[in-house]
Structures are given as structure tokens and as C-alpha cells.
Amino acid sequence: MQQNILKIDFKNIHIGSLILKRVTELEVELGRICRFLKCSEIEIQQMYEATSLDTEILLRWSKLLEYDFFRVYNQHLILYAPQGKAIYNRTLNEKKSVLPQFKKNIYTREVIDFILEQIDQGEMTKTQVIKEYRIPKTTLYKWLKKYNLDSTT
């Protein structure tokens, strides 16, 4: 049975609308939201209309709605700003950072589905996907085979 999953535009994120969809989905009362976030109804409405929010506020929304809204931004980074090939990254990588180091490209199921849907619907070719998102050719073809979408497009 297929779930009705919201398609997210990872290139142009409107975090307020995503929060509103989650609030609606969970049927969270406005009074509870105001108490948890310690703000007014007007401020909540302004957050729903905002394209971006302060990280502390977004963290509180994530806790309240039990959804990691930061992952939406992480998916954007994976698709549109992958680490690695830029020259300035090479010089930065030579020095050890005190910040935690994460794996470069962790493709979540949502990202894989998004990419395969681009190909399946004819919005992008395999070559375009490889160039645009810097996904290794072998990785893309493994996904196509695994999810039975290996066609000649």
C-alpha cells in the first residue's frame, strides 16, 4: 500500500509551508503550539509564511512535531552542493577541522525517489542527473536496477 507522500522542492525550500503541513497532518492545536514555542498566534502565522526560520526555532518545531526539518536542508546540500570537487574545498580539506566530520553523500530514500522520479517522468535524462547532482554513474544504474526503473531513456 502506497502512502500519500508530499513531494518537496529541495531546490526552493519554503520551511513555513512544510511546518504548516505537518501541523495539519498531526492536528496540533494552536494553543499547544503557542505554549511550546512561547509565542503568539500572529507569530505562528508569520512562521508559516516564512521561507526560512532561525535554527533555534526550527529545532523547537522539530521537537514539537517529531520531524527533523533540518534533513530537508541536508537533502538540498546533497543534491545541489555536494562536497568534494571544488578547488577551495581541497585546500580546506588539507587542514584538520575541529568540527565533526560527516560522510560526504548519504543518499536517503527520499532523495533516491526524487531523482528516479525525475528520470521516470522524463524531466531529466540519466546523463543530466549524473552531471547536475554529481551522482556516480554506477550508483545511478544500481538504483535503477534495484527499483526496476532500468529503461533505455
C-alpha positions in Angstrom: 0.0 0.0 0.0 1.5 3.3 -1.2 1.5 6.2 1.3 0.5 9.7 0.2 3.9 11.3 0.4 4.4 15.1 -0.1 6.7 16.0 -2.9 9.2 18.5 -1.6 11.0 21.0 -3.8 14.5 20.5 -2.4 15.9 23.4 -4.6 13.5 26.0 -3.3 12.7 25.2 0.3 9.7 27.0 2.0 10.1 25.8 5.6 7.0 27.5 6.9 4.7 25.7 4.5 6.3 22.4 5.4 5.7 23.1 9.1 2.1 24.0 8.4 1.6 20.8 6.5 3.0 18.8 9.5 0.9 20.7 12.0 -2.2 20.0 9.9 -1.3 16.3 9.5 -0.9 15.9 13.2 -3.8 18.1 14.1 -1.8 20.0 16.7 -3.8 22.7 18.5 -2.7 26.3 18.1 -2.8 26.8 21.8 -0.3 24.0 22.4 2.0 25.4 19.7 1.9 28.8 21.3 2.7 27.4 24.7 5.5 25.2 23.5 7.2 27.9 21.3 6.3 30.7 23.8 4.9 33.0 21.2 1.6 34.5 19.9 -0.8 33.2 17.3 0.3 36.1 15.0 4.0 35.0 15.3 3.0 31.4 14.5 1.2 32.6 11.4 4.3 34.6 10.4 6.4 31.4 10.8 4.0 29.5 8.4 4.6 32.2 5.8 8.4 32.3 6.3 10.7 30.8 3.8 13.3 30.3 6.5 13.5 30.3 10.3 16.1 30.7 13.0 17.7 27.4 13.8 16.7 27.5 17.4 13.0 28.0 16.4 13.3 25.2 13.8 14.8 22.9 16.4 11.8 23.6 18.7 9.4 22.9 15.8 11.2 19.7 15.1 10.8 18.5 18.7 7.2 19.6 18.9 6.2 17.9 15.6 8.6 15.0 15.9 10.0 15.6 12.5 13.6 16.5 11.5 13.1 19.7 9.4 16.9 20.0 9.2 17.0 17.0 6.9 15.2 19.0 4.3 18.2 21.3 4.1 20.5 18.4 4.2 18.9 16.9 1.2 19.3 20.3 -0.6 23.0 20.1 0.2 23.3 16.6 -1.1 21.6 17.5 -4.4 22.8 21.0 -5.1 26.0 21.5 -3.2 27.8 18.2 -2.9 31.1 18.2 -1.1 34.3 17.4 -2.9 35.4 18.6 -6.3 35.7 22.4 -5.8 39.3 23.7 -5.6 38.6 25.7 -2.4 37.3 22.5 -0.7 40.7 20.8 -1.4 42.7 23.5 0.4 40.2 23.4 3.3 40.3 19.6 3.5 44.1 19.7 3.9 43.7 21.2 7.3 42.1 19.2 10.1 38.8 20.8 11.3 37.7 20.8 14.8 34.1 20.4 13.6 32.6 16.9 13.4 33.2 15.2 10.0 30.2 13.6 8.3 30.1 11.2 5.4 30.0 13.1 2.1 26.9 11.9 0.3 24.4 9.9 2.2 21.5 9.3 -0.2 18.3 8.9 1.7 15.3 7.0 0.2 13.6 10.4 -0.4 16.5 11.7 -2.4 16.7 8.5 -4.5 13.0 8.5 -5.1 13.2 12.2 -6.1 16.0 11.5 -8.6 14.4 8.4 -10.1 11.1 10.3 -10.5 12.9 13.0 -12.5 14.1 10.3 -14.9 10.8 8.3 -14.9 8.8 11.4 -15.7 11.2 12.4 -18.5 12.1 15.7 -16.7 15.8 14.7 -16.8 17.9 12.2 -18.6 20.3 9.9 -16.8 23.2 11.9 -18.1 21.6 15.2 -16.8 21.1 13.6 -13.4 24.8 12.4 -13.3 26.0 15.9 -14.2 23.5 18.0 -12.2 23.7 16.1 -9.0 27.2 14.6 -9.4 26.0 11.1 -8.8 28.3 8.4 -9.9 27.1 6.6 -13.0 27.4 3.2 -11.3 25.3 4.4 -8.3 22.5 5.7 -10.5 22.4 2.5 -12.5 22.3 0.4 -9.3 19.3 2.5 -8.1 17.6 2.0 -11.5 18.1 -1.8 -11.3 17.1 -2.1 -7.7 13.9 -0.1 -8.1 13.1 -1.7 -11.5 13.3 1.5 -13.5 16.1 0.5 -15.8 14.9 1.6 -19.2 16.7 2.9 -22.2 16.0 6.6 -21.5 
